[in-house]
Amino acid sequence: MSDYLIATLLIIGGLFIFVGSFGLLKLPDFYTRLHAPTKATTLGIGAVLMASVAATAARDGSFSVHEIVISLFLFITAPVSANMLAKAALHKKVPMRENTRNRELQKVMAEQKAPDGQ
C-alpha cells in the first residue's frame, strides 16, 4: 500500500516540476516566468520530499524529520526570493509585456528615475 502512495506522490511531484520548468521556458516575460518555478516547482519538490518521508517511514518504521525541515525551508524561502527578484526587476525597470493587466504598475515604473549606472 505504501508503494502506491510513494509512486503517486512522485508522479504528482514530477508533473508539477515539469509544468514549472515548461512555464519557465515558455512564458513571455520575466515577471510571468517568475511564477512558474516559485509556485509549481515548489509544490513538485514538496511532493517529492513527502514521498521520501513515506519511503523512509515504510523502510525504517519511523518518520524522518530531515525532509520535513527541507520542505519548510523551501516553502519559506521560495516566495521571499521571488519577491526580492521581482522588486529588483522593478527597480532595474525590466520591461513588462505590452498586454499586462497591471497598468498602474507600468505607470509607476515609467515615472521612476533609472538607477545609477544606466
VENVEN-V119016 format. One record per pair of residues at least 4 apart in sequence whose ideal C-beta (glycine too) atoms are under 8 Angstrom apart, sorted by the first residue. I is the first residue (numbers start at 1). J is the second residue. D is the distance in Angstrom with one decimal. If there is no record, write none. Layout:
i: {I & I}
j: {J & J}
d: {D & D}
//
This chain:
i: {1 & 2 & 2 & 2 & 2 & 2 & 3 & 3 & 4 & 5 & 5 & 5 & 6 & 6 & 6 & 6 & 6 & 7 & 8 & 9 & 9 & 9 & 9 & 9 & 9 & 10 & 10 & 10 & 10 & 11 & 12 & 12 & 12 & 13 & 13 & 13 & 13 & 13 & 13 & 13 & 13 & 13 & 14 & 14 & 14 & 15 & 15 & 16 & 16 & 16 & 16 & 16 & 16 & 17 & 17 & 17 & 17 & 17 & 17 & 18 & 18 & 19 & 19 & 19 & 19 & 20 & 20 & 20 & 20 & 20 & 20 & 20 & 20 & 21 & 21 & 21 & 21 & 22 & 22 & 23 & 23 & 23 & 23 & 23 & 23 & 24 & 24 & 24 & 27 & 27 & 27 & 27 & 28 & 28 & 28 & 29 & 29 & 29 & 29 & 29 & 29 & 30 & 30 & 30 & 31 & 31 & 31 & 31 & 31 & 31 & 31 & 32 & 32 & 33 & 34 & 34 & 34 & 34 & 34 & 35 & 35 & 36 & 36 & 37 & 37 & 37 & 37 & 38 & 38 & 38 & 38 & 38 & 39 & 40 & 41 & 42 & 42 & 42 & 42 & 43 & 44 & 45 & 45 & 45 & 46 & 46 & 46 & 46 & 47 & 48 & 49 & 49 & 49 & 49 & 49 & 49 & 50 & 50 & 50 & 51 & 52 & 52 & 52 & 53 & 53 & 53 & 53 & 53 & 54 & 55 & 56 & 56 & 56 & 56 & 56 & 57 & 57 & 57 & 57 & 60 & 63 & 64 & 65 & 66 & 67 & 68 & 69 & 70 & 71 & 72 & 73 & 74 & 75 & 76 & 77 & 78 & 79 & 80 & 81 & 82 & 83 & 84 & 85 & 86 & 87 & 88 & 89 & 90 & 90 & 90 & 91 & 92 & 92 & 93 & 93 & 93 & 96 & 96 & 96 & 96 & 96 & 100 & 100 & 102 & 103 & 104 & 105 & 106 & 107 & 108 & 114}
j: {5 & 6 & 54 & 55 & 57 & 58 & 7 & 58 & 8 & 9 & 51 & 54 & 10 & 51 & 54 & 55 & 58 & 11 & 12 & 13 & 47 & 48 & 50 & 51 & 54 & 14 & 47 & 48 & 51 & 15 & 16 & 44 & 47 & 17 & 43 & 44 & 45 & 46 & 47 & 48 & 50 & 51 & 18 & 44 & 48 & 19 & 44 & 20 & 40 & 41 & 43 & 44 & 47 & 21 & 40 & 41 & 44 & 45 & 48 & 22 & 44 & 23 & 36 & 40 & 44 & 24 & 36 & 37 & 39 & 40 & 41 & 42 & 44 & 25 & 36 & 37 & 41 & 26 & 36 & 27 & 33 & 35 & 36 & 37 & 40 & 33 & 36 & 37 & 32 & 33 & 35 & 36 & 32 & 33 & 97 & 33 & 94 & 95 & 96 & 97 & 100 & 34 & 89 & 94 & 35 & 86 & 89 & 94 & 96 & 97 & 100 & 36 & 97 & 37 & 38 & 82 & 85 & 86 & 89 & 39 & 82 & 40 & 41 & 41 & 42 & 78 & 82 & 42 & 78 & 79 & 81 & 82 & 43 & 44 & 45 & 46 & 74 & 75 & 78 & 47 & 48 & 49 & 71 & 74 & 50 & 71 & 74 & 75 & 51 & 52 & 53 & 67 & 68 & 70 & 71 & 74 & 54 & 67 & 71 & 55 & 56 & 64 & 67 & 57 & 63 & 64 & 67 & 68 & 58 & 59 & 60 & 62 & 63 & 64 & 67 & 61 & 62 & 63 & 64 & 64 & 68 & 68 & 69 & 70 & 71 & 72 & 73 & 74 & 75 & 76 & 77 & 78 & 79 & 80 & 81 & 82 & 83 & 84 & 85 & 86 & 87 & 88 & 89 & 90 & 91 & 92 & 94 & 94 & 105 & 109 & 115 & 115 & 118 & 109 & 112 & 114 & 100 & 102 & 105 & 106 & 109 & 105 & 106 & 106 & 107 & 108 & 109 & 110 & 111 & 112 & 118}
d: {6.9 & 6.1 & 6.1 & 7.8 & 7.6 & 4.1 & 6.1 & 7.7 & 6.1 & 6.4 & 7.8 & 5.5 & 6.3 & 4.9 & 5.0 & 5.2 & 7.2 & 6.3 & 6.2 & 6.0 & 5.0 & 7.2 & 5.3 & 3.7 & 6.6 & 6.1 & 7.5 & 6.4 & 4.8 & 6.4 & 6.5 & 7.7 & 4.8 & 6.2 & 7.9 & 4.6 & 6.9 & 7.4 & 3.3 & 3.9 & 8.0 & 6.5 & 6.2 & 6.9 & 7.6 & 6.3 & 7.2 & 6.2 & 5.0 & 6.7 & 4.7 & 3.1 & 6.4 & 6.2 & 7.4 & 5.5 & 3.6 & 6.9 & 7.6 & 6.0 & 7.8 & 6.2 & 7.6 & 4.8 & 7.8 & 6.5 & 4.8 & 5.2 & 7.1 & 3.4 & 3.3 & 7.8 & 6.2 & 6.8 & 7.5 & 7.7 & 6.9 & 5.9 & 7.6 & 5.3 & 7.1 & 7.2 & 3.0 & 7.8 & 6.5 & 5.6 & 4.6 & 5.5 & 4.2 & 4.6 & 7.6 & 6.1 & 6.0 & 7.9 & 5.2 & 6.8 & 7.9 & 7.1 & 6.0 & 4.5 & 7.9 & 6.4 & 5.5 & 5.0 & 8.0 & 6.6 & 6.9 & 7.6 & 6.1 & 7.8 & 7.5 & 7.9 & 7.1 & 7.9 & 6.3 & 5.6 & 6.1 & 6.0 & 7.9 & 5.4 & 7.9 & 5.8 & 7.0 & 4.5 & 7.6 & 7.9 & 8.0 & 6.1 & 5.1 & 6.4 & 7.7 & 4.0 & 6.9 & 6.3 & 6.3 & 6.4 & 6.1 & 6.6 & 4.7 & 6.5 & 6.5 & 6.2 & 7.8 & 5.9 & 6.4 & 5.3 & 6.8 & 6.8 & 6.5 & 6.6 & 6.7 & 4.5 & 7.7 & 5.8 & 4.8 & 7.8 & 6.5 & 7.3 & 7.3 & 6.2 & 6.3 & 7.5 & 4.8 & 6.2 & 6.3 & 6.0 & 4.7 & 6.6 & 6.2 & 6.2 & 5.7 & 7.8 & 7.1 & 4.2 & 7.3 & 7.0 & 6.7 & 5.2 & 7.4 & 7.6 & 7.8 & 7.7 & 5.9 & 6.4 & 6.3 & 6.4 & 6.3 & 6.2 & 6.2 & 6.2 & 5.9 & 5.9 & 7.8 & 6.8 & 5.8 & 6.3 & 6.2 & 6.5 & 6.3 & 6.3 & 6.4 & 6.3 & 6.3 & 6.4 & 6.3 & 6.2 & 4.0 & 7.4 & 7.7 & 6.4 & 6.1 & 6.5 & 8.0 & 5.9 & 7.1 & 6.4 & 4.6 & 7.7 & 7.6 & 6.0 & 7.6 & 7.9 & 6.7 & 6.8 & 6.5 & 6.6 & 6.3 & 6.4 & 6.5 & 6.7 & 4.5}
//
